[in-house]
Amino acid sequence: MADARPPLEIAKPGLATTVQDLGRPGYYHLGIPLSGAMDREALVAANLLVGNHEGDAALEAVFLGPEIRFAGDATVAVTGADLPPRLDGAEQPGWAAFPVRAGQVLSFGYLKAGARAYIAVAGGLDVPVVLGSRSTYALGALGGHEGRALRAGDRIGVGAPRRPPPAGAALPDALRRRAEPVLRVLPGLYDHRVTAEARERFFADTWKVAPEADRIGYRFRGGRPLDFVPREPPFGAGSDPSNIVDSGYPYGSVQVPGGTEPIVLHRDAVSGGGYFMIGTVIAADMDLIGQLQPHQPMRFARVDMAQALAARRESAERLARVRAALA
């Protein structure tokens, strides 16, 4: 980015704060995942609030916000999780743009709802572009700031603002999507490996988000184990009935190792492996997963292709309303 502004200075990094944009599509077949914001809609809203392009790089903070010292004046917006931003200790509005002066410190209060907050700065974050994206893929030490989560003492570059943010920029409450306790799933892939009764139980049971919930995948617990259809293990598959001959994993696919704890693969997921998949979370609900907290109860709901496509249209229409509100 030309005409860069004074950098951000990370005084405290938070729990797992990374640089993310909308990701690097096109390399999954090589084992390099999309990465990018877990809640893409929240990232887009944050960028639009400060006058950035939708896909500019911002910070993704998980559960605990960072403490950031600004070396120059800036405009900032925080969206996603209800993680109250504070400027020199004074609380600022979420889902709205607010000015920051040189020398001021941005910090955050306690998490009230959701899991991931997005911190956009006018001009976007200026870290190296790797394979077409500035997103951090920590498992592969790729992109972002040195391929890792932020640490105290890091300095993050900021680009020059492209245009002034909209006057009084704030997103109406009705357009702020919040996590819901239902994830819609398109069954298939390898669901024939379990009995019809087990499939019904999977969608009838209430599950809880396990502590093992990160950018690679979200694990769920609490439902009844799945019963598998008896078989002779094919050559190349393991002896566990949940094993298959290695296959590609779609984003959002729901694998159930051992038939006990479903795992929904997310932005930093590996591209293939040997566990069967009972279905795939629809694209319209992928953002919601990133805002689920550990131990939060939820359900999987069965949908068909027509319902999945309708949900995708509704998601696109909602995002269009966000763009219009911040034009």
C-alpha positions, 0 to 999 in steps of 0.5 A: 500500500502506498502512502502508509500511515503510522503503524499500530503497536500491539501492547497486549495481543489478546488470546489469539488475534490475527490479521485476516481478510476474505481469504485466499481461494484457489489453493485448497487442492494443494492443501492450502486452505481459504483462511480469512475471517471466520465471520466474513459478514462482520469483516465486510461490515467493519471495513465498509464502516471505515471506508475500506474495500470489503476485503481489506485486512483487519484484525480478528480477535477471539474471546479476549481483545488486544490492547493497541496503541495508535502512533497516528490518527485513524478511524476504527470500527469494531464488529462481530462479537459483543466485545466492547471497545474502549478508547483510553478507557472510555467505551465506544460504540460497536458496529460504528466508526469512531475516530482515534487520535495519535497516542490513544490506546484501544482496549476491550471490555469483557466479552458479552456475546459471540466469540470473534470481533473484527477491528478494521482501521481506515486504509486497511492493515498493510502486511505482505500479500501471500498467494493473493491474500493478507490472511494468517494461516497459522498452521502453515506459518503463512500470511498475516504478520509473520504467519502467526498470531500477534504478540506484544511488541508487534507493529502492524502497518496501516495503508492510506485511507481510500475515502472518508468513512460515511458520515456518522457511520453505524450499522442499524441493529436490524442488520447485525447478524448474531449467532443462532443455536441452529446450523443447517446441514445438507446431508450426504457425502458419506451418510450412508455409513450410518443407520437411518435411525442414527441419522434421525438421532443426529438431527434430533439431539442437542449438542454443545460446542466443545472447548476444541473449537478453533479456525480449523474446526469446531467440535461438538459433544452431548449427542448420542453416538452414531450406529454404523452400517456393518461392512467389510473395511475396504482396502485403504480404510481403517478398521474404525467404522467411521474411517473411509478411503481418504477423500477431499473435505469440503468446507463446512463438512461434518465428520464424526470420528468414532461416531461420537463427536461431530467436527465442522471443518472451517476456514483453516481446515485440512483438505482431505483425510480418512473420516466419513462425513455425514453432511455439510453445513450450508454456506449461509451458516458458516459465519455463525459457527465462528461466533459460537462459544464453548459449551453453547447448546445448538442443533443441526437441522436437515435441509435440502438443496433448494433450501440451501440455495434459498438461504444463500440468496437470503444471505446475499440480500442481507449483505446487499442491505448492509452495503446500501446502509453504509454507502 
